[in-house]
Amino acid sequence: MEKTKIKKYPGVPEGVKWEIQDRLYTLNGKKPLVYTVLSKHSGRRPLLWFDEKAGYNKELRYATNMASPLVEEQKGEATLGRIVFRNGKLFVDKKDQCLQKLLSLYHPLKGKIFSEYNAVEEAVDDLAYLEYELAALNAAKGLDIEEAEAILRSEIGSDVNNLTSKEIKRDVHLMARRNPSLFLQLANDENVELRNFGAKCVENNLIKLSDDQRVFTYPNNKKLCVVPYDEHPYNALAAFFKTDEGMEVYKNLSKKL
């Protein structure tokens, strides 16, 4: 069988498939009203592409009257253009091949500052997110009220005490929909219920946390456990409850709580 030949276009690296079509580019992150991207190489602001096959850097520039953004392939007088994103977007007509190739194939800021919009990839990402969201919602549905309270407390703190059981179930479902990644992490965290238990003990004055959040004590100021440096106090308390001494403390506090 004959090998499928890839049509060669000016300014397209060998072996790269290129299609003549309209393209849309979007800024990553913040989207200011106007954002200008480097369009020409200079000593102060280099715009280069390393050609591994040739073994050296090639100078780039956007010339509106050229088919290739590689300076060495541009013949004659070049009409330079600017690359301006407006409201975070830049639509490039299929007739402007120099700009498309510069942004899609060579520009060092592609993937960092801006990306080319791909409808298929966007659909795949959307599907993956929806599946992730569905998994989070199913996990939220299976939680009992204590588990739901423990997860919600990590999000809103002691305000969870003012919620009814219906409100807790509602808010934990909203949390799963709003941030499925974080929700699933908390739902699979074996320490989340222990952290919730510790917070409830502090709120009910069964134990105390020092002002510097470094030491847990009993109401009579007898030391319970010390929080290691750079560790969240309730993470340290949860770890303490798993020790032999901590398990006895946990049982006693459970009865009082």
N, C-alpha and C positions, 0 to 999 in steps of 0.2 A: 504493500500500500504506500502511496505517496505521502510524504510528510506535509502537513498543513503549513504553508508559507505565511509568515507574518509580514504584512505590507509595511514597507519602510517609509517613514515620514521624516522630513527634515527636523533635526533637533530632538529626535526620539532615540534613546539608547538601543543598541542592537538587542534583539530578543524581547523587547517590551512591546506588548500589544497596545495599540492606541486607536481610539475611535473619535471620529469627527462628530462632535455633539455639543450642545449648550451645557455649561457647567455652572454650579453654584458653590460658593465658598462661604464658610461661616467662621466667625471668631470663636475661639474657645474661651470659656469663662465670661468675664465682663464684656459688655457690648456698648462701647461709647458711640455717640452720634457719628463721629468721624474718626477713623483710624487709618493711618498711612503705613504701608509696609515697604521696606527697603526694595528698590527696583533697579539699582545700578551699583556696580562694584566701584569702590574707591579705596585709597590707602587708609583712610580714616574709618570707613565702614565697609569692610570686605563682603562681597557677595560672590562666593565661589562654590564650585561643585567638583568633588574629587572623582576623576575618571579612573577606576581601578584598572581597566584594561590598558589605558594609555599610561597610567602611572603618574599623573600630575593633576594639579588643580586647574579647572577651566573657569574663566571669567564669565559672569552672567550679567545680562541687562535686559530690561523690557523695552523693545523697540516696536512701535505700533505698525511699522511697515516691513517687518521681518517675520519669517516663518519659524525661526529658531531663536531661543533665548541665549544660546551659546555665542559669545562674541566672535569666536574664530570662524563660525559658520555664517556670520552676517556680512554680506557684501554690499558695498556702496554706502551712501550717507544714511545714517540711522535717525529716525524720528523717535526720540525718547518719550515714554509715557509714565504716568504716576499710577500707583496701585493704592486705591482708596476704598476702604470698607465703610459703608454707611449703615448705621443702626445694626452693626455686627454682620452685615451681609455684603457679598460682592457677586453679582451675576456677570458671567463672561460669555458673550455670544460665541458660537462655534467659528465665526469668521476671525476671531482674535486668537489665532493659534499660538502666537508667541507668548502671550500672557497665560493662556491655559497650560502650556507646557512648563513655563517657569514655575507656576504655582503647584501643579500636580506632580511634576517629575523632579524638579531640582531645588526648589527654594528650601533653605535650611530651617525656616520657621514653620514649615508644614508639619502638622501634628503637635506643635508646641504652642504657637499663637493662633493658627487657623487650621481648618480641616476642609477637605472637599466633601460636599454632601453626597451621600450614596443612598438612594431610596431603598435598595435591597438590604444594605447593612442596617439602616434605620429600622426597617421592619423586623429584622432579626433581633435587634436590641430591644425593640418594643415588646416582642413576643417573650423574650427572656425575662424582661421586667414583669410582665403580666403573670408569667408562671411563678416568679419569685413572690409576687404580691399574693397570688392565690395560695401558695404554700404558707405564707405568713398568716393569712386570714383563716385558713384551716387550723393552723396551730392555735390561733387565738380562740377559735370556737371550742377547742377541746380543753381549754384551761378551766380549772375550778377557780372559785373566787379568791382563794388565798394566793394561788399562783399568779392570777391576773393582777392582784394588788401588789405583789412583789415586783412584777415587771413595771407596772405603772409608777411605783414609787421611785424607781431609778430615773424616771422621766420628769416627774413633777414634784418629787420630794414629799414633805409632810402634808401637802394639800390633798393627798389621796385620802386622808382621814376624814375629810369633809364630804366625801362622795358616798352615795348609796351603792349597793351592789349592782343595780341596773346601770348606774352611771359609770362604774368601774368597768363593767363588761363592754359598754358602749365605747368608752375612751380607749380601751386596750385594742378594740377592733379598728378604731380610727388611727391609732399608732401603728398598727400592723399595715394599714393601707398607705399611710404617709411615709413610713420609713421601714419597709419590709426587711432590709438588711440588718439594721440595728435590732429590730424586734426579734428576728430569728436568732441572733447572737445571744440576746438576753434569755430567750426561751430555752436555749440549749446550754445556758450557763448554770452549772450545778450549784454555784454560790449565790445566785440571785435571791433565793428564798432565805438563806442564812443572813444575807445583808439586810433584807427586809425585816427579819426577826430582830436583828440587832438594833435597827433604827426604831422599831416599835418599843423596844426595851428602854432606849434612851428617852423617847418621847413620854413614856410612862414613869420616868424617874426610877426605874429599877437598876439602871447603871448610869454612869455619867461619862461624858467625853470632855476632856480638858479644853480650855479655850484655844490652846495651840494645836488641838486635834492630834496630840501625840500619845495620850494615855487614856485608857478606859479604867474607871474605878467603880467600886460599889458606893452606895449613898453615904457610907461611913468613911469614905475616902481611902479605903483599902484598895491597893492596886489590883486590877484584874488582868490587864495585858498592856504591853507597850506597842505602839505602831511603828514599824520599821520606817526608816527614812525613805522618802519618795514613794510611799505606798498609800493608797486611799485608806482612811481609817476603817471603813466598814468592810473592805476587802480583808484587812488584817484581822478584824474581829471574826469574820466568817472562817478564816483559816484557823483561828484559835479555837472556835467551837468544834473543829474536827479533831483536835488533840484529845488525849485521854482526860486531862484536867478540864478541858473546855466542854466535853460531852456531859460531864457532871454538872457544870455550871449551866449548860443549856437546858438540862432536865429541870433544874431548880427554877430557872427563870420562866420556863414554859408553864409551870404550875402557877406561879405568881401572875403571869401575864393573862 
